[in-house]
């Protein structure tokens, strides 16, 4: 029995599922909604750190809906974002490939001429050709020019921003004069400089509408929130409600949004036949101080390949399929999301490009299986490798925060203020990356370093052929 049949059987009780495509008319009633392809909902926050949820150890953030999602599904404690910054991280999630391969090794903005390659196949494209409705509600950040926007990459609906919400005229410390920030409804700009305090509510309302509009057919909803990326914004219904400051208010509203999405799924009878994934695009932006998140005691934050920059929350829920109440320390990454969902839904198509991630369905469903090595790449440079419990870090300079900012203003951040030599960390015993074991295990360090050098050559070769399309 294939994985899709297992999912359908679990969702439909005693009924069966062949894995064949189902038309809207065939799936229009409650009796056979569950005997169809599973719906997929991916909830992605922006700059939310590993320690920014109660179920991940936060002593002051209130996240009851996210905690419930974790209790009803599996919470992973060794999950890595695909990169330590927004654009390459999102590229990795949606393609299953390192961003250096797909045309966006670094963060793009309104001045960038590049975007995700037209030849790349996104998760939305895989699912669309398998009769899924595909919608993105939120932040895209994979190229702002028309040929790079979501409707050209498999999404049938788009409501949101082309890049980060701080890339607008009111940036407190701009590196250039940002133009007005557009808000898109499909391929039409409907507003400029939309109020940040209304964005989470507006995205939630639009996501709910998408679910209601497509409840009679399989759908993929990708909801990349614009928060808690600075500038922080929260609606009046949550302003000051946490009693712990604006950042906590913002997390509380995101948590509310997750609760509204889950209520909508349940109200439409879609609860058991929907895979829900929740994660963040990278670690916290520490230079913003009280407007940045928490790395949960890990080393460094956003913009670095230490675990504080890439280890993020990851929760997966699907009743009867994903184990409930489980906490897994099996390491995996955002690169695994697309290959897993493509294989699960039998949405494969002929392709020349290979996935860097793996089909992690066995890990998600509770099996203790191995995971292929994961490389930490930042702006085209391979800085570390995780293989099993070991993480090898190669000599490099990294950003440090000298003085944290406050109340929306950035502090002093030094781009190459930190330096590290060849290091080896046992991530099971020392997740804070504070105890270098390279001297005790030189053979492991050198062998992993050699593999990093080889992978760097591969990435360099890819980058040679990077053409601005």
SULPEDA-V851405 format. One record per residue. N is the residue number from 1. D_CENTER is the distance of its C-alpha to the mean C-alpha in Angstrom with 2 decimals. Layout:
n	d_center
N	D_CENTER
N	D_CENTER
This chain:
n	d_center
1	30.14
2	26.81
3	23.41
4	23.40
5	26.85
6	25.82
7	23.05
8	25.59
9	28.33
10	26.37
11	25.45
12	28.99
13	31.07
14	34.15
15	33.40
16	32.25
17	29.80
18	30.61
19	27.28
20	28.95
21	27.64
22	28.73
23	29.95
24	29.51
25	33.16
26	32.87
27	30.01
28	31.32
29	32.57
30	31.28
31	33.14
32	31.23
33	27.83
34	26.64
35	28.31
36	25.87
37	22.53
38	19.80
39	17.72
40	13.93
41	11.82
42	8.01
43	7.58
44	4.88
45	7.07
46	8.26
47	9.91
48	10.20
49	11.85
50	12.50
51	15.72
52	14.82
53	15.62
54	19.03
55	18.16
56	16.67
57	19.96
58	20.06
59	23.76
60	23.62
61	20.52
62	21.23
63	18.44
64	20.62
65	18.49
66	15.46
67	18.11
68	19.65
69	16.55
70	16.50
71	20.25
72	20.11
73	17.51
74	16.35
75	14.69
76	13.54
77	14.68
78	13.96
79	10.32
80	9.11
81	6.21
82	7.76
83	9.61
84	10.88
85	10.65
86	8.92
87	10.45
88	10.41
89	6.83
90	6.16
91	9.35
92	8.64
93	6.04
94	8.71
95	11.67
96	11.50
97	13.32
98	13.47
99	13.24
100	16.91
101	17.90
102	16.52
103	18.03
104	15.60
105	15.98
106	15.86
107	14.88
108	16.77
109	18.74
110	21.84
111	23.94
112	21.92
113	23.58
114	20.89
115	17.81
116	16.16
117	19.24
118	21.06
119	21.67
120	18.08
121	17.19
122	13.86
123	12.85
124	14.47
125	17.57
126	17.94
127	17.86
128	19.99
129	22.72
130	22.73
131	23.67
132	20.43
133	20.07
134	16.80
135	15.62
136	13.06
137	13.74
138	12.44
139	11.36
140	11.51
141	12.23
142	13.18
143	16.87
144	19.10
145	22.22
146	23.07
147	22.57
148	18.93
149	17.91
150	16.08
151	19.48
152	20.30
153	17.30
154	17.68
155	16.88
156	20.07
157	19.13
158	17.43
159	17.79
160	16.29
161	16.18
162	16.18
163	14.86
164	14.45
165	16.83
166	18.83
167	19.87
168	22.90
169	26.61
170	26.30
171	24.27
172	26.29
173	26.28
174	25.66
175	26.09
176	27.40
177	28.50
178	25.57
179	26.69
180	26.04
181	22.43
182	22.43
183	21.00
184	20.92
185	22.08
186	21.63
187	23.44
188	25.49
189	25.08
190	26.26
191	25.99
192	25.66
193	24.41
194	23.36
195	23.78
196	20.67
197	22.18
198	22.03
199	18.61
200	16.79
201	19.86
202	20.12
203	16.62
204	17.30
205	20.68
206	19.55
207	16.97
208	19.90
209	22.13
210	19.99
211	20.16
212	23.87
213	24.60
214	23.17
215	24.04
216	26.69
217	24.55
218	21.40
219	18.38
220	14.70
221	13.18
222	9.86
223	9.81
224	7.78
225	10.17
226	12.18
227	12.83
228	13.41
229	13.58
230	17.32
231	19.57
232	19.07
233	20.44
234	21.38
235	23.76
236	27.26
237	26.65
238	24.48
239	26.02
240	27.62
241	26.99
242	25.25
243	28.10
244	25.78
245	25.06
246	22.86
247	19.54
248	20.32
249	21.35
250	18.06
251	16.17
252	18.98
253	18.47
254	14.78
255	16.10
256	18.85
257	16.62
258	14.94
259	18.57
260	19.71
261	17.30
262	18.56
263	22.10
264	21.90
265	20.89
266	23.75
267	26.18
268	25.77
269	26.25
270	22.82
271	21.61
272	22.51
273	21.46
274	17.84
275	14.88
276	12.49
277	9.09
278	7.69
279	5.18
280	4.67
281	4.16
282	7.50
283	10.69
284	13.31
285	15.56
286	18.68
287	21.16
288	20.96
289	22.49
290	22.73
291	20.23
292	17.58
293	15.96
294	16.91
295	15.98
296	17.81
297	20.54
298	18.60
299	19.74
300	18.84
301	15.62
302	13.46
303	15.12
304	16.39
305	15.72
306	17.20
307	15.20
308	14.96
309	12.89
310	10.33
311	10.94
312	8.76
313	9.39
314	8.68
315	11.11
316	12.37
317	15.46
318	18.14
319	21.70
320	24.07
321	21.59
322	18.96
323	21.10
324	21.43
325	21.61
326	20.56
327	19.01
328	18.09
329	18.20
330	17.59
331	15.23
332	12.59
333	9.43
334	6.42
335	9.51
336	11.03
337	9.18
338	11.18
339	14.41
340	14.42
341	14.22
342	16.53
343	19.01
344	18.88
345	19.77
346	22.12
347	20.64
348	21.61
349	23.40
350	25.44
351	23.48
352	24.54
353	21.26
354	20.14
355	16.73
356	15.81
357	13.80
358	15.93
359	16.56
360	15.57
361	17.16
362	19.86
363	17.68
364	15.94
365	19.47
366	20.96
367	22.62
368	23.05
369	22.30
370	21.71
371	18.75
372	19.28
373	19.05
374	15.90
375	16.63
376	15.29
377	15.93
378	16.25
379	17.82
380	19.43
381	20.75
382	20.09
383	20.41
384	19.85
385	19.71
386	18.84
387	21.12
388	21.90
389	22.72
390	23.44
391	21.51
392	23.60
393	23.16
394	25.27
395	27.36
396	25.58
397	25.47
398	22.53
399	22.04
400	23.46
401	23.97
402	27.74
403	28.04
404	25.28
405	25.44
406	26.24
407	25.88
408	23.68
409	25.45
410	23.92
411	25.88
412	27.13
413	24.58
414	26.08
415	24.17
416	25.93
417	27.51
418	26.61
419	27.81
420	27.45
421	29.48
422	28.81
423	27.45
424	26.63
425	24.90
426	25.12
427	21.70
428	23.19
429	26.08
430	24.65
431	20.90
432	21.91
433	22.98
434	26.38
435	28.74
436	29.16
437	30.64
438	31.37
439	35.08
440	35.33
441	33.52
442	34.28
443	34.23
444	30.62
445	29.56
446	31.55
447	30.42
448	26.70
449	27.54
450	29.32
451	26.35
452	24.20
453	27.03
454	27.14
455	23.46
456	23.93
457	26.77
458	24.65
459	22.03
460	25.00
461	26.49
462	23.41
463	23.41
464	27.13
465	26.49
466	23.81
467	25.56
468	24.72
469	24.98
